Amino acid sequence: MRQPDRRGAAEWLIAGCGVWQVGLGLYFIFVRPALLPEDVRYMGADLQALQVAAPRLSAWLDNVFTVMGGFVAGAGVLIAYFGWVVMPLRLRGTMVVLVSTGALTFGLMSAVNFVLHSDFRWLLVLPPIGWAVAVLLIAASQAALSIRRCCKRATSATPAEHKAR
């Protein structure tokens, strides 16, 4: 296995997003009420009417949010590990994993919260911004590395190799 390069800002950002996601998952498991005021507002319903029409709705949503929180926290653990341990190795496919994971987790969550006009939408836009900055940093790092390799080959070529080009 290759030795990891030094961790930079991109690795810290991705690992930080993973830790943030673990915290979000724990919030869903232990803190989040079944219905937030914004949930009831979005549905255009009265809370008491909902409780009468669906008396077990809160209990069901508690279970749903516990399961969802576990998945969110578990994904956060993997994201933090990926940022801290895998990204410094500069393995092939890292960018594909970064872009798809960011879009499916932080990007989708943030976009839906804007559609819902969530009270938390501006807070929830921060992780996708951090993720995008990390992706741009990795892309810039990869481009710089490619340029350095290209320049190194061009300057280390023998005169005979230059003629062959």
N, C-alpha and C positions, 0 to 999 in steps of 0.2 A: 504494500500500500504506500502511496506517495505521502511524503511529509506535508502537513498542511502549511500553506503560506501564512503570513501574518494576517490576523483578522483586521479588517478595516471597517469603515463606517457602514458599508452594506451588510456585513455579517451582524454587526451590532443592531442595525435597524430590523433585520428579519428576526433575529433572536428576540428582540424586544417586542415585536409584533406577536410572536408566539407566546411570550409571557403575558402580554395584554390579553390574548385570546384565552389563556388558561383562567385568568381573572374573570373574564366575561362569562365563561362557562360556569365557574363557581358562583357567580352572581345569579345565573339562571337556576342553579340547583338550590341554593340556600337563601337567597334574598328576594328575588323577583316575585311580586304578587301575581296571582293568576291573571288579573286584569288591571292594567294601568289605566289611569284616567284617559290617556290618549287612545287606548284601545276602544273604550266605550264611546268616546267622541267620534272615532273613525267609523264605528258601526252605526252611528246615529241612533243609538238605543238608550233607554233608561236602565241603569244598573239594576234597580229593583225589578223592573219588568223582565230583564234577562234572568235574574235569579228565580223568578216565579216560573218562567217558561222553561228554563233548563237548570233545575236545582243542583245538578251534579256537575255543571260546567266548570266551576272553580276547582273541584277535586280532579277532574279530568285534565284540565290545563296544568295543574301542579305536576301531574305525572308526565305530561308532554314536555314541559319545561325542564324537568329533571333529566329526562332522556336526552333532550336537545342539549342541555348544559353539559352532560357527560361527553357527547360527541364534540361539542365546541372545545371543551377543555382538552380532550384527547388529541384533537387536531392541533391545538396550541402547543402541546408537548412535542409533537412531531415537527411542527414549524420551528420551534426554538432549537431543537436538536439539529434540524437541517441547517439553520442559520449559523449555529455555533460550531458544528462538527463537519458537516458535509460541504458547505459552501467554500471553506478555505482550501479544500482539496481540488477545486476547479475541475470537477468531473464533467464529462460530456453530458449534455441534457439538462444541466443545472438551470439554464435560462428557460427552457420549456417548462420545467417543474415550477420555477418561480412565477412565471407569468400565469400559468393555468391555476396554480394554487391561490395566488393573490386575487385573480378574477373571480374564482368560485367561492372564496371565503370573504375577504374584506370588501372587495369590489361589489359583489352582489348584495351583501348585507347593507352596505352604505347606500347603494342605489335604491333598494326597496324602502329603506327608512326615509329617503327623500320623497319617494312616491307617496308614502303614507303620511308625509308631513310630520314625522315623529318629533317629539320634543327633544330627542337626543341626536337628531340628524347631524348637527354640526360637530358634536363630539365624535360620532361614528365615522366621520369623513377623515379623521386624522390618521387612523391606521392605513387606509388605502393610499394616502399621500406619502406616508413613510415608506410603504411598500414600493410605490412607483419610484421614489427617489433611490431606493436600494437597487431596483432593476436598472435604472439609468446609470448608477455608479458601476454596477457589474458590467453593463454593456460598454461603457467607456473604458473600463479596465481591460476588457477583452480586446477592444479595438486597439488600444495602446500596445498591448502585448503582441498583437498580430503585426503592427507596424514595426515594433522593435525587432521581431523575428525576421521580417522581410528585409529590414535595413542591415541586420547582422549578416544574413546570407549574402546580400549584395556586396558588403564590404569585405567579407571573408573569402570570396571567390578568388580563384587563381586567374591570372591573365588568360589562360587557355579556356577556362570556364566562361569568362566574359565574352570571348570570341564565339563560343558555342551558342550563346544566348542571342 
